[in-house]
Amino acid sequence: MADVAIKATNLVKKFRDFVAVDHLSFEVKTGEIFGFLGPNGAGKTTTIRMLCTLSSPTEGLATVAGFDIAHQGDKVREHIGLVSEKMIMYDRLTAYENLRLFGELYNIPRNALRERIDELLEVVKMEKWADQQIGTFSTGMKQRINVIRALLNEPEILFLDEPTLGLDPQSTNEIRDFTRRINEDAGTTIILTTHAMAEADVLCDRISIVDYGKIVALDTPSNLKKIINGADTDIIELDVPNITPTLVSDIQSLACTQTVTVEDETHIRVHASGDEACDNVIDAVRSGAGQIRSIHNVEPTLEDVFLHLTGHEVREQVADKVIEAPSRHGRRVQSRIR
């Protein structure tokens, strides 16, 4: 297989007048875990659907495993596996019967298929439940079967579209560990779409941050975080037990403030710039009768990077109240009170 597993050039997808994917260009190296990060509606899943030949691009070119997605779809599908947002399984069939059904669609010989299913069930520790109906499984158990379903044909490239969405913490960790293992042990190239920045941070070799159908940044997780460290921006976290909308608005009105986010009932996260940013934020809180229990600068996360680049959070759900104000850079920024 070539050094480049996927190459996209000016990829566009339109739905009538709506541009879901807006001239995306990127390469995925063979053997890497490549992340697509962004909020719902950013164009992540639409891009994956095009690369998996489930949807045709409006414009642009792309090759997957060296094959053109527009003209060599059958060849593309021979080399990939897909774990989509929606689980593709039949509740009335057992785990083994589901896997056998999909394995037969790949024309895998019966004896080889039986060995492959047994091997994969053991890898995800589901061999004891092989003969139980999928409909009796928890969401986490279903997702483990859903993931190995996509590995039956031993794909060179595996697409994981929100693989941990809606899972409990234990199941989430199991899927993440399994993702890392198949990448390291089998050398499988993995494309991961997620809105969970922490998940991408621990798994991905490189990350593409997508917003409104465009790539706004693409680099390693550590290099992406340097965007903030090199941008004269402080991330200040305050513990304030008496947060009010007025207090948040006062912080937002400061010339040094870029964004303000209310993390929970007592914690405020502020992106601010300038040598006296921290002092100015403290003064604003105290002037508004806010009680500061603690304050400290924090290391940037990938979500901080996204917020810095786009002016809004990547979180899947917005908060109950949004305060908007133009920053000194002319960009609209948001503060959320949950």
Secondary structure, DSSP 8 states (H G I E B T S, - for coil): --SEEEEEEEEEEEETTEEEEEEEEEEEETT-EEEEE--TTSSHHHHHHHHTTSS--SEEEEEETTEETTT-HHHHHHTEEEE-SS----TTSBHHHHHHHHHHHTT--HHHHHHHHHHHHHHTT-GGGTTSBGGGS-HHHHHHHHHHHTTTT--SEEEEESTTTT--HHHHHHHHHHHHHHHHHH--EEEEEES-HHHHHHH-SEEEEEETTEEEEEE-HHHHHHHHHTTTEEEEEEE-TT--HHHHHHHHTSTTEEEEEE-SSSEEEEEEESTTHHHHHHHHHHHTT---SEEEE----HHHHHHHHHSS---SS--SEEEEEE-TTS-EEEEEE-
